[in-house]
Amino acid sequence: MGRDNSRDRSEKSHSRSRSRSKRSRSESRNGDAGKKSKPDDYGVDTMKISDDDAAFILGKGGKTKEKVARVSEAEIELFERDLILEFRGSKMQRRKAKKYAEGVMAQRTGPVNITEDFDDGDMTMLMVPQEAVGFVTGRAGNFLRAIEEEWCTLMFFCEVGSGRNKDFEKLAIFGGVRARRGAELKVLSAVETKVPGYLEKIRDDVTGRDKGKDESGTWGTDTMTFQDDELSY
């Protein structure tokens, strides 16, 4: 009787051991499958920043740094003691991350100046009528930040070339082609509230923008026209 009980306990112990072993091997395989392979041009770049810039690029709860990393698809680390920003990823990911970080930090002292080499196929420049700028920005920039969060973009008003236009402000939108279009349409919807008919004036520019510029080469925009009585509010 004693030997039978001992044998049963031993068999259960072996069974549990085999089960744990299978689970461990399965978790290991799943973990390896979930890891992304690094691109061939993976590397590390660094940027020296000021103490004020460090606080600005970090943002509340680290959200600004996380946003820049998400849009650029790079890994970003802030070494606060040494005031060093570290960017890890492919050459283009690092370039975008550094560019976005510089744009974010430039907002601390005034409008961001955008040059021609700023566009790596990741930028949409939208002209926003002056009377709608405050509405589009929102209180303390909350409306723009909400659009950034929804569409995984980075957005800021800027100066291009010779400077500012008294009738319009230039809004730079950074991100993937679909993300930029979503953010652009959200902004234009807000502009339409303040400046009715504005979208109709620039419709061809908006719908033709970035045509075929996705990985499949089929990206585009279609429109539908509704009558007032077909809309429900």
C-alpha angles and dihedrals in degrees: 000000000000092000091050092053091047091050092049091051091048093050091049090049091052090046092053090046092052090047092052090047093052091046091049093050090047093050090048092052092046091048092051091048091052094055116098116225114239118248119252091249094049111146147140129257127182136203128198112223139178126255091252091049090051091058091046097049091045094053127185108331090351091291097134093053090047091050093052090048092048095050095043093040088225130125112248128193126183116206099199097186093055095031091231127145113206122200122195127186142066119335092262094045090052092046092051093045092051091045093050092046091052090049093050093048093046089062089068092072103029145299116348114247112223120201129192094260090059092084115084093167088283102094136089117188113205125188109223118195111245093238090058099045096091092047092049092047095048127199108328088348093297096139094053091045090052091053090048090053094047096047102028094242139132117229137181140153112250150170120251125199111316095017142252131357115219092217098046141027120214115234116198115207118192128192142069120334096257093043092051092049092050092049092045093053091047090054092046090051089056091045090052089060091060100030109032113205096023094117091054090057093055100028095116092051092049099044094044095048118114093358110179093359098125126093092267093048091228101098115136146134129247125190137206127202119221131192118232093252090054093062121086120202 
